[in-house]
Amino acid sequence: MKKLLLLTLFISLNSFAQEIHSFYTLDVPRSKANDFVKMHKKFIDIYFMGSEDNKMASTWLFSHTYGSDFTFKVIEVYPNIIAQ
């Protein structure tokens, strides 16, 4: 019984400590990639500086090339499910 209680406690506490990640992919033409990166940086800087109660913990921007297509993957990290 102690092992079951300990396992339940461990799983419940571990699930509360995890961050929430939101993923989305954007199709951007190669010719406009530089403008898109600058615009994304400007938007994120405004978001993080503009409000004391911003809900996003961090954000990542990745470029992804496959075949002849070019996309960006944006990953936003939130501290919990409520903030998302």
C-alpha positions as CSV (number, residue, x, y, z in Angstrom):
1,M,0.0,0.0,0.0
2,K,2.9,2.4,0.8
3,K,4.4,1.8,-2.6
4,L,1.1,2.5,-4.4
5,L,0.6,5.7,-2.4
6,L,4.2,6.8,-3.0
7,L,3.8,6.1,-6.8
8,T,0.6,8.1,-6.9
9,L,2.1,11.0,-5.1
10,F,5.2,11.0,-7.3
11,I,3.1,10.9,-10.5
12,S,0.8,13.7,-9.4
13,L,3.6,16.0,-8.3
14,N,5.6,15.3,-11.4
15,S,2.6,16.2,-13.6
16,F,2.3,19.6,-11.9
17,A,5.9,20.5,-12.5
18,Q,5.8,20.1,-16.3
19,E,5.7,23.0,-18.7
20,I,3.3,23.2,-21.6
21,H,4.6,23.5,-25.1
22,S,2.6,24.9,-28.0
23,F,3.8,24.0,-31.5
24,Y,2.8,25.5,-34.8
25,T,4.3,25.5,-38.3
26,L,4.3,28.5,-40.7
27,D,4.9,28.4,-44.4
28,V,7.0,31.4,-45.4
29,P,8.5,31.9,-48.8
30,R,12.4,32.0,-48.8
31,S,12.3,35.5,-50.2
32,K,10.5,36.8,-47.2
33,A,12.3,34.7,-44.5
34,N,14.5,37.5,-43.4
35,D,11.6,39.9,-43.0
36,F,9.6,37.3,-41.1
37,V,12.4,36.7,-38.6
38,K,12.7,40.4,-37.9
39,M,9.0,40.8,-37.5
40,H,8.8,37.8,-35.2
41,K,11.6,39.1,-33.0
42,K,10.0,42.5,-32.8
43,F,6.6,41.0,-31.9
44,I,8.1,38.8,-29.2
45,D,10.1,41.7,-27.7
46,I,7.0,43.8,-27.5
47,Y,5.1,40.9,-25.9
48,F,7.7,40.3,-23.2
49,M,8.3,44.0,-22.4
50,G,4.7,45.2,-22.7
51,S,3.0,43.4,-19.9
52,E,4.0,42.3,-16.4
53,D,1.6,39.4,-16.5
54,N,2.6,37.9,-19.8
55,K,1.8,34.2,-19.8
56,M,4.4,32.9,-22.1
57,A,7.7,31.7,-20.4
58,S,9.8,31.6,-23.6
59,T,9.5,31.0,-27.3
60,W,11.7,29.3,-29.9
61,L,11.8,29.9,-33.7
62,F,13.3,27.1,-35.9
63,S,13.7,27.2,-39.7
64,H,13.0,23.9,-41.4
65,T,13.9,22.9,-44.9
66,Y,12.6,19.8,-46.5
67,G,12.7,19.1,-50.2
68,S,12.1,22.4,-51.9
69,D,9.8,23.8,-49.2
70,F,10.9,26.1,-46.4
71,T,8.9,26.5,-43.1
72,F,9.3,27.9,-39.7
73,K,8.3,26.1,-36.5
74,V,7.4,28.2,-33.5
75,I,7.4,26.6,-30.1
76,E,5.9,28.6,-27.2
77,V,6.5,27.5,-23.6
78,Y,3.9,28.2,-20.9
79,P,4.4,27.6,-17.2
80,N,1.1,25.7,-16.8
81,I,-2.0,24.7,-18.7
82,I,-4.0,27.7,-17.3
83,A,-1.5,30.2,-18.8
84,Q,-1.9,28.8,-22.2
